Amino acid sequence: MRKSFLFSGILFFILSFSAWAQDRLIIPDTVLINGDTLLMLGDSILVEEPVKEIFWKTGGNYNLNIQQVTLSNWAAGGASSFALNSGISLFANYKKDSKVWDTQLTINLGFNRQSDRQFETRKTNDNFVFVSNYGRQLSEVMYLTTQLDARTQLLEGFKYSRPAGSEVDVRTKISDLLSPGYLQSSTGLNYRKTYEDKSRISVILSPFTGRFTIVMNDSLSNVGAFGVMPGEHVRAEAGMSFAVGIVDVKLMENVSWKADLNLFSNYESFGNMVVNLNSIIRLKVNKFISTRIETALIYDEEVFIRQDDGTSKQAVQFQNLINFGISLDF
């Protein structure tokens, strides 16, 4: 009996001390110093560290897709081939008070190699796109924005054909680095809105737009390619532009859509549009693997596309890629 009373007393003392200690931990003292209220725990002052504001957001995506076909004594016929397509997309976005500055760089490069043709390795994808816009906020969703848009390619481009009666392919150079290159600068009103799921839409209407077509390759410049005067390297235009950007729109679970549309009309021939459309639908399998459906559409009345019969004419340029492979976000 005495042992029971002793055990109960010790248990009651431990519980009382624990409750007393816990009360001291969760009920700190307060001290008033120069009008500021500070919390104290014993002889220590509890100071909350201020939350550091983050003005820059940076990141990107790298994708790599490889396809290989090897045939040997294959009764059904065919040819061995190897295809590679790779791309990187980087962004740096800044927001502080009423100022925003968004910058994005996209580079893609792809090749196809087939063993049974004369020019075995041929380019399938090649583009360089840099877009940067700086804006000042006018209202909750309206900004006054200046945008710089630069586009070109990295390597030489060729048109492959086989003349009538010939068994040999020939190739003709039709493009090169900065041939063409497009530089467009515009200032106008920008409607932009970010939604709860972090998707974003941006619409820019600019009545003040300068567009420069650059052809640095002498052989292309001498024939007046891409609308420049023969022998000249730059063609300058003034006009109006309309740009739409859609970022990270979720079409369904693990499926997102990103697109940008740029329209430009020269004041000298107002109504004739230069069209640049890029769209990427991404189906994410896991952290490292995804399927990408990439579509590009371009129309420029000053660009004449060489046909198989040797003639050249205005035409809609269309590119579609379906890639499955490695995709890394960072």
Secondary structure, 3 states (H helix, E strand, C coil): CHHHHHHHHHHHHHHHHHHHHHHHHHCCEEEEECCEEEEEECCEEECCCCCCCCCEEEEEEEEEEEEEECCCCCCCCCCCEEEEEEEEEEEEEEEECCEEEEEEEEEEEEEEEECCCCCCEEEEEEEEEEEEEEEEECCCCEEEEEEEEEEECCCCEEEEECCCCCCCCEEEEEEECCECEEEEEEEEEEEEEECCCCCEEEEEEEEEEEEEEECCCHHHHHCCHHHCCCCCCEEEEEEEEEEEEEEEEEEECCEEEEEEEEEEEEHHHCCCEEEEEEEEEEEECCCCEEEEEEEEEEECCCCEEECCCCCEEECCEEEEEEEEEEEEEC
